[in-house]
């Protein structure tokens, strides 16, 4: 760059030849870069776009990995919830995922166990009621034949 470009001594102090631009225009670019860096605007734009492309690619890969880590346990929980809804209370949900998803899977398993216990209690009460009803019918039939009320 030609020295006549500078109009003031302040401009001369704030210019980095390695970056190819004044610091007041791009103070964030080229910190500590060597003097060998090209000062052409196309190469600067190319370097910036490559850095942003790399950052975007890394964030995309990270988001795919994180989504698989979240989606897979949720699909397993959905499958377990559908089994519970269809009446299959024998199979455990299991410890699926980590952190909040793990707590959710444990809650599903507790719910399954409570539902199974409640269902068994209802079946026991139904059996007891049937037995009492049949024994009550038997008493009424024997009273009818014997003539006592």
Residue frames as a rotation matrix with the C-alpha (Angstrom) as fourth column:
UNK 1
0.584 0.812 0.000 0.00
0.812 -0.584 0.000 0.00
0.000 0.000 -1.000 0.00
UNK 2
-0.106 -0.593 0.798 1.26
0.565 -0.696 -0.442 3.45
0.818 0.404 0.409 -0.87
UNK 3
-0.550 -0.202 -0.811 2.17
0.825 -0.287 -0.488 5.78
-0.134 -0.936 0.324 2.00
UNK 4
-0.966 0.209 0.150 0.27
-0.160 -0.944 0.288 8.64
0.202 0.254 0.946 0.33
UNK 5
-0.251 0.918 -0.307 -2.97
0.402 0.387 0.830 6.83
0.880 0.085 -0.467 1.20
UNK 6
-0.086 0.166 -0.982 -2.65
0.996 -0.004 -0.088 8.06
-0.019 -0.986 -0.165 4.77
UNK 7
0.312 0.287 0.906 -4.07
0.387 -0.909 0.155 11.51
0.868 0.302 -0.395 5.37
UNK 8
0.623 -0.094 0.776 -3.21
-0.664 -0.587 0.462 11.78
0.412 -0.804 -0.429 9.05
UNK 9
-0.531 -0.847 0.006 -0.68
-0.680 0.422 -0.599 10.29
0.506 -0.322 -0.800 11.41
UNK 10
-0.243 0.543 0.804 -3.57
-0.758 0.411 -0.506 8.64
-0.605 -0.733 0.312 13.31
UNK 11
0.797 0.517 -0.313 -4.53
-0.591 0.560 -0.580 6.69
-0.125 0.647 0.752 10.19
UNK 12
0.137 -0.835 -0.532 -0.94
-0.607 0.354 -0.712 5.56
0.783 0.420 -0.459 9.79
UNK 13
-0.673 -0.399 0.622 -0.90
-0.737 0.302 -0.604 4.28
0.053 -0.866 -0.497 13.42
UNK 14
-0.060 0.765 0.642 -4.17
-0.612 0.479 -0.629 2.36
-0.788 -0.431 0.439 13.10
UNK 15
0.586 0.230 -0.777 -3.30
-0.797 0.337 -0.501 0.58
0.147 0.913 0.381 9.87
UNK 16
0.166 -0.510 0.844 -2.14
-0.323 0.781 0.535 -3.05
-0.932 -0.361 -0.035 9.85
UNK 17
-0.185 -0.280 -0.942 -0.41
-0.977 -0.053 0.208 -3.95
-0.108 0.958 -0.264 6.62
UNK 18
-0.961 -0.204 0.189 -0.78
-0.200 0.979 0.037 -7.65
-0.193 -0.002 -0.981 7.41
UNK 19
-0.332 0.919 0.213 -4.56
0.413 0.345 -0.843 -7.34
-0.848 -0.192 -0.494 7.37
UNK 20
-0.754 -0.005 0.657 -4.85
0.642 -0.216 0.735 -5.03
0.139 0.976 0.166 4.45
UNK 21
0.178 0.865 0.469 -7.34
0.526 -0.487 0.698 -2.75
0.832 0.122 -0.541 6.14
UNK 22
-0.450 -0.289 0.845 -7.50
-0.445 -0.747 -0.493 0.00
0.774 -0.598 0.208 8.74
UNK 23
-0.921 0.041 -0.388 -8.22
0.331 0.606 -0.723 -1.11
0.205 -0.795 -0.572 12.29
UNK 24
-0.695 0.707 -0.128 -11.26
-0.410 -0.537 -0.738 1.16
-0.590 -0.460 0.663 12.58
UNK 25
-0.113 0.649 -0.752 -12.87
-0.953 0.144 0.268 -0.76
0.282 0.747 0.602 9.69
UNK 26
0.623 0.277 -0.731 -12.02
-0.178 0.961 0.213 -4.30
0.761 -0.003 0.648 10.79
UNK 27
0.037 -0.659 0.751 -10.48
-0.951 -0.255 -0.176 -4.29
0.308 -0.708 -0.636 14.28
UNK 28
0.515 0.271 0.813 -11.47
-0.629 0.764 0.144 -7.92
-0.582 -0.586 0.564 14.86
UNK 29
0.998 -0.065 -0.013 -9.62
0.035 0.678 -0.734 -9.32
0.057 0.732 0.679 11.88
UNK 30
0.494 -0.865 -0.087 -6.01
0.237 0.230 -0.944 -10.55
0.837 0.445 0.319 11.70
UNK 31
0.831 -0.277 0.482 -4.91
-0.555 -0.447 0.701 -10.20
0.021 -0.851 -0.525 15.32
UNK 32
0.272 -0.836 0.477 -1.23
-0.511 0.294 0.807 -11.09
-0.815 -0.464 -0.347 15.46
UNK 33
0.889 0.050 0.455 -1.04
0.323 0.636 -0.701 -12.33
-0.325 0.770 0.549 11.86
UNK 34
-0.095 -0.995 0.008 2.32
0.610 -0.051 0.791 -12.28
-0.787 0.080 0.612 10.12
UNK 35
-0.098 -0.040 -0.994 3.26
-0.461 -0.883 0.080 -9.80
-0.882 0.467 0.068 7.41
UNK 36
-0.928 -0.357 0.101 3.17
-0.101 0.505 0.857 -12.56
-0.357 0.785 -0.505 4.78
UNK 37
-0.193 0.938 0.287 -0.63
0.654 0.341 -0.675 -12.50
-0.731 0.057 -0.680 4.59
UNK 38
-0.643 0.019 0.765 -1.96
0.705 -0.373 0.602 -11.11
0.298 0.927 0.227 1.35
UNK 39
-0.706 0.373 -0.602 -3.69
0.167 -0.739 -0.653 -7.77
-0.688 -0.562 0.459 1.63
UNK 40
-0.904 0.423 -0.061 -6.00
-0.149 -0.180 0.972 -8.29
0.400 0.888 0.226 -1.35
UNK 41
-0.412 0.822 0.394 -9.68
-0.888 -0.266 -0.375 -7.84
-0.203 -0.504 0.839 -0.51
UNK 42
0.350 0.555 -0.755 -10.61
-0.709 0.684 0.174 -11.08
0.613 0.474 0.632 -2.33
UNK 43
-0.338 -0.536 -0.774 -8.23
0.108 0.794 -0.598 -13.14
0.935 -0.285 -0.210 -0.20
UNK 44
-0.929 0.083 0.362 -9.56
-0.369 -0.298 -0.880 -11.50
0.034 -0.951 0.307 2.97
UNK 45
0.000 1.000 -0.026 -13.13
-0.999 -0.001 -0.046 -12.28
-0.046 0.026 0.999 1.96
UNK 46
0.207 0.008 -0.978 -12.11
-0.406 0.911 -0.078 -15.82
0.890 0.413 0.192 1.04
UNK 47
-0.772 -0.552 -0.315 -10.49
0.079 0.409 -0.909 -16.36
0.630 -0.727 -0.272 4.45
UNK 48
-0.711 0.582 0.394 -13.52
-0.666 -0.378 -0.642 -14.94
-0.225 -0.719 0.657 6.23
UNK 49
0.262 0.866 -0.425 -15.93
-0.938 0.332 0.097 -17.07
0.225 0.373 0.900 4.21
UNK 50
-0.107 -0.367 -0.924 -13.80
-0.144 0.925 -0.351 -20.18
0.984 0.095 -0.152 4.82
UNK 51
-0.964 -0.251 0.093 -13.83
-0.111 0.061 -0.992 -19.53
0.243 -0.966 -0.086 8.55
UNK 52
-0.362 0.907 0.217 -17.60
-0.870 -0.244 -0.429 -19.03
-0.336 -0.344 0.877 8.60
UNK 53
0.284 0.422 -0.861 -18.10
-0.738 0.669 0.084 -22.10
0.612 0.612 0.502 6.42
UNK 54
-0.522 -0.562 -0.642 -15.97
0.015 0.746 -0.665 -24.16
0.853 -0.357 -0.381 8.78
UNK 55
-0.926 0.229 0.301 -17.85
-0.352 -0.231 -0.907 -22.81
-0.138 -0.946 0.294 11.78
UNK 56
0.002 0.980 -0.198 -21.18
-0.997 -0.012 -0.070 -23.55
-0.072 0.198 0.978 10.11
UNK 57
0.103 -0.031 -0.994 -20.08
-0.449 0.890 -0.074 -27.08
0.887 0.454 0.078 9.19
UNK 58
-0.842 -0.466 -0.272 -18.88
0.043 0.444 -0.895 -27.78
0.538 -0.765 -0.354 12.73
UNK 59
-0.700 0.644 0.309 -22.13
-0.614 -0.321 -0.721 -26.49
-0.365 -0.695 0.620 14.22
UNK 60
0.174 0.763 -0.622 -24.14
-0.937 0.322 0.132 -28.57
0.301 0.560 0.771 11.76
UNK 61
-0.240 -0.351 -0.905 -22.27
-0.112 0.936 -0.334 -31.75
0.964 0.021 -0.263 12.68
UNK 62
-0.987 -0.152 0.052 -22.65
-0.056 0.024 -0.998 -30.98
0.150 -0.988 -0.033 16.38
UNK 63
-0.372 0.921 0.119 -26.38
-0.887 -0.314 -0.339 -30.38
-0.275 -0.232 0.933 16.01
UNK 64
0.193 0.404 -0.894 -26.85
-0.669 0.721 0.181 -33.68
0.717 0.563 0.410 14.16
UNK 65
-0.597 -0.485 -0.640 -24.99
0.135 0.725 -0.675 -35.57
0.791 -0.489 -0.367 16.89
UNK 66
-0.949 0.246 0.199 -26.97
-0.272 -0.314 -0.910 -33.84
-0.161 -0.917 0.364 19.65
UNK 67
-0.115 0.971 -0.208 -30.30
-0.993 -0.104 0.062 -34.43
0.039 0.214 0.976 17.93
UNK 68
0.032 0.075 -0.997 -29.57
-0.297 0.953 0.062 -38.15
0.954 0.294 0.053 17.59
UNK 69
-0.860 -0.413 -0.300 -28.63
0.171 0.320 -0.932 -38.25
0.481 -0.853 -0.204 21.27
UNK 70
-0.748 0.649 0.141 -32.01
-0.520 -0.442 -0.731 -36.73
-0.412 -0.620 0.668 22.15
UNK 71
-0.055 0.809 -0.585 -34.28
-0.985 0.053 0.167 -38.24
0.166 0.585 0.794 19.49
UNK 72
-0.423 -0.158 -0.892 -33.27
-0.269 0.962 -0.043 -41.90
0.865 0.222 -0.450 19.93
UNK 73
-0.967 0.097 -0.237 -34.22
0.256 0.379 -0.889 -42.09
0.004 -0.920 -0.392 23.65
UNK 74
-0.547 0.818 -0.179 -37.44
-0.632 -0.544 -0.552 -40.18
-0.549 -0.189 0.814 22.99
UNK 75
-0.140 0.468 -0.872 -38.42
-0.832 0.422 0.360 -42.68
0.536 0.776 0.331 20.28
UNK 76
-0.713 -0.171 -0.680 -37.78
0.146 0.912 -0.383 -45.49
0.686 -0.372 -0.625 22.75
UNK 77
-0.905 0.413 -0.100 -39.95
0.004 -0.226 -0.974 -43.76
-0.425 -0.882 0.202 25.36
UNK 78
-0.317 0.812 -0.490 -42.69
-0.936 -0.350 0.026 -43.26
-0.150 0.467 0.872 22.79
UNK 79
-0.317 0.131 -0.939 -42.61
-0.414 0.872 0.261 -46.95
0.853 0.472 -0.222 21.97
UNK 80
-0.891 -0.048 -0.451 -42.81
0.358 0.539 -0.762 -47.85
0.280 -0.841 -0.464 25.67
UNK 81
-0.738 0.663 -0.124 -45.70
-0.412 -0.589 -0.695 -45.43
-0.534 -0.462 0.708 26.22
UNK 82
-0.186 0.668 -0.721 -47.58
-0.928 0.121 0.352 -47.00
0.323 0.734 0.597 23.30
UNK 83
-0.547 -0.051 -0.835 -47.02
0.048 0.995 -0.092 -50.48
0.836 -0.091 -0.542 24.79
UNK 84
-0.951 0.212 -0.226 -48.33
0.223 -0.038 -0.974 -49.27
-0.215 -0.976 -0.012 28.17
UNK 85
-0.522 0.789 -0.325 -51.34
-0.769 -0.600 -0.221 -47.66
-0.370 0.135 0.919 26.49
UNK 86
-0.152 0.456 -0.877 -52.15
-0.717 0.559 0.415 -50.92
0.680 0.692 0.242 24.73
UNK 87
0.768 0.566 0.301 -52.16
-0.591 0.444 0.673 -52.76
0.247 -0.695 0.676 28.06
UNK 88
0.485 -0.680 -0.550 -48.69
0.416 0.732 -0.540 -54.33
0.770 0.033 0.638 28.12
UNK 89
0.725 -0.161 0.670 -47.63
-0.588 -0.652 0.479 -53.61
0.359 -0.741 -0.567 31.70
UNK 90
0.932 -0.360 0.037 -45.20
0.296 0.816 0.497 -56.53
-0.209 -0.453 0.867 32.03
UNK 91
0.251 -0.888 0.385 -42.23
0.875 0.038 -0.483 -55.05
0.414 0.458 0.786 30.15
UNK 92
0.253 -0.251 -0.934 -40.15
0.652 -0.669 0.357 -52.40
-0.715 -0.699 -0.006 31.89
UNK 93
0.998 0.054 -0.033 -39.39
0.019 -0.760 -0.649 -49.09
-0.060 0.647 -0.760 30.24
UNK 94
0.366 -0.930 -0.017 -35.74
0.924 0.366 -0.108 -49.24
0.107 0.024 0.994 31.30
UNK 95
0.312 -0.382 -0.870 -33.24
0.291 -0.833 0.470 -46.47
-0.904 -0.400 -0.149 31.88
UNK 96
0.348 -0.078 0.934 -33.18
0.936 -0.027 -0.351 -44.57
0.052 0.997 0.063 28.63
UNK 97
0.511 -0.166 0.843 -31.07
0.284 -0.893 -0.348 -41.49
0.811 0.418 -0.410 27.87
UNK 98
-0.472 -0.683 -0.558 -29.47
0.828 -0.126 -0.546 -39.18
0.303 -0.720 0.625 30.37
UNK 99
-1.000 0.004 0.010 -30.44
-0.008 -0.895 -0.446 -36.29
0.007 -0.446 0.895 32.63
UNK 100
-0.466 0.884 -0.018 -34.04
-0.773 -0.417 -0.478 -35.19
-0.430 -0.209 0.878 32.04
UNK 101
0.050 0.475 -0.879 -34.82
-0.820 0.522 0.236 -38.01
0.571 0.709 0.415 29.64
UNK 102
-0.689 -0.340 -0.640 -33.54
0.076 0.844 -0.531 -40.55
0.721 -0.414 -0.556 32.19
UNK 103
-0.909 0.408 0.087 -35.81
-0.186 -0.209 -0.960 -39.03
-0.374 -0.888 0.266 34.84
UNK 104
-0.140 0.887 -0.441 -38.70
-0.984 -0.176 -0.041 -39.19
-0.114 0.428 0.897 32.38
UNK 105
-0.169 0.041 -0.985 -38.02
-0.450 0.886 0.114 -42.87
0.877 0.462 -0.131 31.65
UNK 106
-0.938 -0.164 -0.306 -37.91
0.193 0.486 -0.852 -43.65
0.289 -0.858 -0.424 35.39
UNK 107
-0.638 0.770 0.013 -41.22
-0.584 -0.474 -0.659 -41.82
-0.501 -0.428 0.752 35.82
UNK 108
-0.003 0.605 -0.796 -42.72
-0.910 0.328 0.253 -43.89
0.414 0.725 0.550 33.01
UNK 109
-0.509 -0.249 -0.824 -41.50
-0.024 0.961 -0.276 -47.07
0.860 -0.120 -0.495 34.71
UNK 110
-0.977 0.214 -0.006 -42.97
-0.007 -0.058 -0.998 -45.96
-0.214 -0.975 0.058 38.07
UNK 111
-0.300 0.912 -0.279 -46.26
-0.911 -0.361 -0.200 -45.20
-0.284 0.194 0.939 36.32
UNK 112
-0.134 0.205 -0.969 -46.22
-0.614 0.750 0.244 -48.64
0.777 0.628 0.025 34.68
UNK 113
-0.830 -0.238 -0.504 -45.64
0.204 0.712 -0.672 -50.35
0.519 -0.661 -0.543 38.03
UNK 114
-0.822 0.569 0.015 -48.44
-0.288 -0.393 -0.873 -48.38
-0.490 -0.722 0.487 39.71
UNK 115
-0.120 0.792 -0.599 -50.82
-0.990 -0.049 0.134 -49.13
0.077 0.609 0.790 36.85
UNK 116
-0.357 -0.077 -0.931 -49.98
-0.249 0.968 0.015 -52.82
0.900 0.237 -0.365 37.08
UNK 117
-0.973 -0.013 -0.230 -50.56
0.218 0.277 -0.936 -52.75
0.076 -0.961 -0.267 40.85
UNK 118
-0.568 0.814 -0.120 -53.88
-0.651 -0.533 -0.540 -50.91
-0.504 -0.228 0.833 40.46
UNK 119
-0.097 0.512 -0.853 -55.01
-0.867 0.378 0.326 -53.30
0.489 0.771 0.407 37.76
UNK 120
-0.629 -0.191 -0.754 -54.17
0.100 0.942 -0.321 -56.31
0.771 -0.277 -0.573 39.95
UNK 121
-0.951 0.306 -0.049 -56.04
-0.012 -0.192 -0.981 -54.74
-0.310 -0.932 0.186 42.87
UNK 122
-0.285 0.882 -0.376 -59.11
-0.936 -0.340 -0.090 -54.18
-0.207 0.327 0.922 40.68
UNK 123
-0.199 0.170 -0.965 -58.98
-0.512 0.822 0.250 -57.79
0.836 0.544 -0.076 39.48
UNK 124
-0.894 -0.161 -0.419 -58.75
0.252 0.591 -0.766 -59.01
0.371 -0.790 -0.488 43.09
UNK 125
-0.743 0.669 -0.041 -61.75
-0.385 -0.476 -0.791 -56.89
-0.548 -0.572 0.610 44.11
UNK 126
-0.146 0.692 -0.706 -63.73
-0.963 0.065 0.263 -58.15
0.228 0.719 0.657 41.12
UNK 127
-0.475 -0.091 -0.875 -62.98
-0.090 0.994 -0.054 -61.75
0.875 0.053 -0.480 42.06
UNK 128
-0.975 0.114 -0.190 -64.04
0.202 0.110 -0.973 -61.07
-0.090 -0.987 -0.130 45.67
UNK 129
-0.505 0.835 -0.220 -67.26
-0.746 -0.550 -0.376 -59.41
-0.435 -0.026 0.900 44.50
UNK 130
-0.168 0.419 -0.892 -68.07
-0.734 0.551 0.397 -62.34
0.658 0.722 0.215 42.22
UNK 131
-0.730 -0.161 -0.665 -67.48
0.234 0.854 -0.465 -64.77
0.643 -0.495 -0.585 45.05
UNK 132
-0.898 0.424 -0.115 -69.67
-0.025 -0.311 -0.950 -62.75
-0.439 -0.850 0.290 47.45
UNK 133
-0.346 0.804 -0.484 -72.38
-0.930 -0.362 0.064 -62.35
-0.123 0.473 0.873 44.84
UNK 134
-0.270 0.203 -0.941 -72.41
-0.417 0.856 0.305 -66.07
0.868 0.475 -0.146 44.05
UNK 135
-0.862 -0.040 -0.505 -72.46
0.398 0.565 -0.723 -66.99
0.314 -0.824 -0.471 47.71
UNK 136
-0.753 0.642 -0.142 -75.30
-0.400 -0.619 -0.676 -64.49
-0.522 -0.452 0.723 48.27
UNK 137
-0.183 0.673 -0.717 -77.24
-0.922 0.135 0.362 -66.06
0.340 0.727 0.596 45.38
UNK 138
-0.544 -0.085 -0.835 -76.64
0.000 0.995 -0.101 -69.48
0.839 -0.054 -0.541 46.81
UNK 139
-0.959 0.209 -0.191 -78.02
0.194 -0.005 -0.981 -68.39
-0.206 -0.978 -0.035 50.18
UNK 140
-0.465 0.831 -0.304 -81.12
-0.794 -0.543 -0.272 -66.90
-0.391 0.116 0.913 48.53
UNK 141
-0.209 0.356 -0.911 -81.76
-0.683 0.613 0.397 -70.08
0.699 0.705 0.115 46.50
UNK 142
-0.745 -0.086 -0.661 -81.41
0.301 0.842 -0.448 -72.32
0.595 -0.533 -0.601 49.54
UNK 143
-0.870 0.479 -0.116 -83.76
-0.113 -0.422 -0.900 -70.03
-0.480 -0.770 0.421 51.51
UNK 144
-0.337 0.773 -0.539 -86.28
-0.941 -0.255 0.223 -70.12
0.035 0.582 0.813 48.69
UNK 145
-0.254 0.204 -0.945 -86.32
-0.299 0.913 0.278 -73.94
0.920 0.353 -0.171 48.64
UNK 146
-0.804 -0.067 -0.591 -86.43
0.481 0.513 -0.711 -74.22
0.350 -0.856 -0.380 52.38
UNK 147
0.183 0.968 0.173 -89.24
0.687 -0.252 0.681 -71.67
0.703 -0.006 -0.711 52.67
UNK 148
0.301 -0.115 -0.947 -87.42
0.834 -0.449 0.320 -69.32
-0.462 -0.886 -0.039 55.11
UNK 149
0.747 -0.024 0.665 -86.84
0.412 -0.768 -0.491 -65.68
0.522 0.641 -0.563 54.39
